[in-house]
């Protein structure tokens, strides 16, 4: 009976965590370039028990492996997986809003010199004209917009140029994108940013719209890839699973009360 209680309790805990993941997805339905998470679970170790416990105590009885029954001990959360499916592109018209359509991440340099990666292309200008993210990280490989620029252009293959007051077009460089063998292994650190990990592998850089890298769309932002209807369905499923496991706990408790009342 205690095994059944622990097993049902592990199911309740798993669905509670599942609901927390679903809630975070729904909360970020309007977050730029947000990628939804999926909770993943594994079954726990199995115990082998005798089909007829009395046979173990009978003298001269040879143990029969076929008489052993495997009984599971529940479920455990194993990981949360980022789903890097493409989100819809939303037109903003802002010159420094840049969306990635396809694979790849923008590479940002933090003040400490370390790199982080993002799909959020809502860039801004710092006080000295450097293109930075909303929290001040520099877009690699580093671009400074001159004071006499009256227009900024970004091509689909990442070439960034400006038009000066004389009407001349000046190329400032090319925005590079980073790709990972396993993007699902990236570590989310908030602010729409990710860190490289051993599971993700090291990044390799390339020009947009070439060699399977996504193309850039100026004046657009990538929306969250959360499907609110699907998340509602997942939430109801998690609620029902939690409810069923709680009923299992109550059923075990009732059975224990019946067993305890037999001696009266």
C-alpha positions in Angstrom: 0.0 0.0 0.0 2.8 2.4 0.8 4.3 1.7 -2.6 1.0 2.7 -4.2 0.9 5.9 -2.2 4.4 6.9 -3.2 3.7 6.1 -6.9 0.5 8.2 -7.0 2.2 11.0 -5.2 5.0 11.0 -7.8 2.4 11.3 -10.5 0.8 14.3 -8.7 4.2 16.0 -8.4 5.0 15.3 -12.1 1.7 16.9 -13.2 2.3 19.9 -10.9 5.6 20.5 -12.6 4.0 20.0 -16.0 1.4 22.6 -15.2 4.1 25.1 -14.2 5.8 24.6 -17.6 2.5 25.1 -19.4 1.7 28.2 -17.3 5.1 29.7 -18.2 4.3 29.1 -21.9 0.9 30.8 -21.6 2.4 33.7 -19.7 4.9 34.3 -22.5 2.4 34.1 -25.4 3.2 37.7 -26.3 6.9 37.7 -25.6 9.1 38.4 -28.6 10.8 35.3 -30.1 9.8 33.2 -27.0 10.2 29.4 -27.6 7.8 27.2 -25.7 9.0 24.5 -23.3 7.9 20.9 -23.0 8.2 18.9 -19.8 9.6 15.4 -20.2 9.3 12.5 -17.8 10.8 9.1 -17.1 9.4 6.1 -15.3 11.2 5.2 -12.0 13.0 1.9 -11.2 11.0 -1.3 -11.0 10.8 -3.7 -8.1 10.4 -7.4 -8.5 8.0 -9.1 -6.1 6.8 -12.7 -5.8 3.5 -13.5 -7.4 2.7 -15.6 -4.3 4.7 -14.4 -1.3 4.0 -17.7 0.6 6.1 -19.7 -1.8 9.2 -18.0 -0.5 8.7 -19.5 3.0 7.9 -23.0 1.9 10.8 -25.5 2.5 12.1 -27.2 -0.6 10.4 -24.8 -3.0 12.7 -23.9 -5.9 12.5 -20.2 -6.8 10.8 -19.7 -10.2 11.9 -16.5 -12.0 8.6 -16.6 -13.9 6.8 -16.1 -10.6 8.4 -12.7 -10.2 6.3 -9.6 -11.0 7.7 -6.2 -11.9 5.9 -3.4 -10.2 6.8 0.2 -11.1 7.4 2.9 -8.5 6.2 6.0 -10.3 7.4 8.8 -12.5 10.1 11.5 -12.3 10.6 14.7 -14.3 13.7 14.3 -16.4 14.1 17.6 -18.3 12.3 20.5 -20.0 12.9 20.8 -23.7 12.9 24.0 -25.7 10.9 23.8 -28.9 12.7 26.1 -31.5 9.9 26.0 -34.0 9.6 29.2 -36.2 7.3 31.9 -34.8 5.2 34.1 -37.0 6.7 37.4 -38.2 5.0 40.6 -37.1 5.6 43.8 -39.1 6.7 46.8 -37.0 8.3 49.1 -39.5 11.1 50.0 -37.1 14.5 50.1 -38.8 16.3 48.3 -36.0 13.7 45.5 -35.6 15.2 42.4 -37.3 13.6 39.0 -37.4 15.3 35.7 -38.3 13.2 33.6 -40.7 14.8 30.1 -40.4 17.7 28.7 -38.3 20.1 30.8 -36.3 20.7 33.1 -33.4 22.0 36.6 -33.0 25.3 36.7 -31.2 25.5 39.3 -28.4 28.5 40.4 -26.4 28.0 41.1 -22.7 30.0 43.8 -20.8 32.1 41.0 -19.3 33.1 39.9 -22.8 31.1 36.6 -22.8 28.7 35.8 -25.5 24.9 35.1 -25.3 22.5 34.2 -28.1 19.0 35.3 -28.9 16.3 35.3 -31.5 15.0 38.6 -30.3 15.9 41.2 -32.9 14.4 44.3 -31.2 17.7 46.3 -31.3 18.4 49.9 -30.2 21.1 52.5 -30.4 23.3 53.2 -27.4 24.5 56.7 -26.5 27.6 56.3 -28.7 25.6 54.9 -31.7 26.4 51.2 -31.1 23.6 48.7 -32.0 22.7 46.9 -28.8 19.9 44.7 -27.4 17.3 46.0 -25.0 19.5 45.2 -22.0 22.7 46.8 -23.5 24.5 43.7 -25.0 26.3 44.5 -28.2 25.2 42.9 -31.5 28.2 41.1 -33.0 30.5 41.8 -34.7 29.8 45.3 -33.6 28.3 48.2 -35.5 28.4 51.9 -34.8 25.9 54.1 -36.7 27.6 57.4 -37.7 26.0 60.7 -36.7 25.3 61.7 -40.3 23.2 58.6 -41.0 19.6 59.3 -42.1 18.6 55.7 -42.9 19.6 52.2 -41.9 19.2 49.2 -44.2 19.6 45.5 -43.5 19.5 43.1 -46.4 18.2 39.5 -46.2 21.8 38.2 -46.2 22.8 40.4 -43.2 24.6 43.3 -44.9 24.1 46.4 -42.8 24.4 49.8 -44.5 23.5 53.4 -43.8 22.5 56.3 -46.0 24.3 59.6 -45.1 23.1 63.1 -45.5 24.7 63.3 -48.9 22.7 60.4 -50.1 25.7 58.0 -50.2 25.2 54.3 -49.1 27.9 53.0 -46.8 28.3 49.4 -45.9 29.1 48.9 -42.2 29.6 45.1 -42.3 27.6 41.9 -42.1 25.5 40.6 -39.2 26.6 37.0 -38.5 24.2 34.3 -37.2 25.2 31.4 -34.9 23.9 27.9 -35.1 24.2 24.9 -32.8 24.1 21.2 -33.4 21.6 20.8 -30.6 19.9 24.1 -29.9 17.6 22.4 -27.4 20.6 22.0 -25.1 21.0 25.8 -24.8 20.5 27.2 -21.3 17.8 29.9 -21.1 18.9 32.7 -18.7 15.9 35.1 -19.2 15.7 38.3 -21.2 15.2 36.1 -24.3 18.8 35.0 -24.1 20.6 31.7 -24.1 24.0 30.4 -23.0 26.1 27.8 -24.8 26.4 24.5 -22.9 28.1 21.1 -23.4 24.8 19.7 -24.6 24.3 22.4 -27.2 27.8 22.2 -28.6 29.9 25.1 -29.7 28.4 27.6 -32.1 29.4 27.9 -35.7 28.9 31.3 -37.4 27.7 32.0 -40.9 26.1 34.7 -43.1 22.3 34.8 -43.1 20.5 33.3 -46.1 23.5 31.0 -46.9 24.4 27.4 -45.9 21.1 26.6 -44.1 21.2 29.8 -42.1 17.9 31.8 -41.9 17.4 35.0 -43.7 16.9 38.4 -42.0 13.8 40.5 -42.3 14.2 44.2 -41.4 11.2 45.9 -39.9 9.8 42.6 -38.5 9.9 40.8 -35.1 9.4 37.1 -34.5 6.4 36.3 -32.3 6.2 33.6 -29.6 5.7 30.1 -31.0 3.2 29.3 -28.3 -0.1 27.9 -29.6 -2.5 29.1 -26.9 -5.2 26.6 -27.9 -2.8 23.7 -27.6 -1.5 24.9 -24.3 -5.1 25.1 -23.0 -5.6 21.4 -24.1 -2.3 20.5 -22.3 -3.4 22.3 -19.2 -6.7 20.4 -19.1 -4.9 17.1 -19.7 -2.5 17.9 -16.8 -5.4 18.8 -14.5 -7.2 15.5 -15.3 -4.0 13.5 -14.7 -3.4 15.2 -11.4 -7.0 14.5 -10.4 -6.7 10.8 -11.3 -3.5 10.5 -9.2 -5.2 12.2 -6.2 -8.1 9.7 -6.5 -5.5 6.9 -6.4 -4.2 8.3 -3.1 -7.7 8.5 -1.7 -8.4 4.9 -2.9 -5.3 3.5 -1.2 -6.2 5.4 2.0 -9.7 3.8 1.9 -8.3 0.3 1.3 -5.9 0.8 4.3 -8.8 1.8 6.5 -10.7 -1.3 5.5 -7.7 -3.5 6.2 -7.2 -1.9 9.6 -10.8 -2.5 10.5 -10.6 -6.3 9.9 -9.0 -6.9 13.3 -11.8 -5.2 15.2 
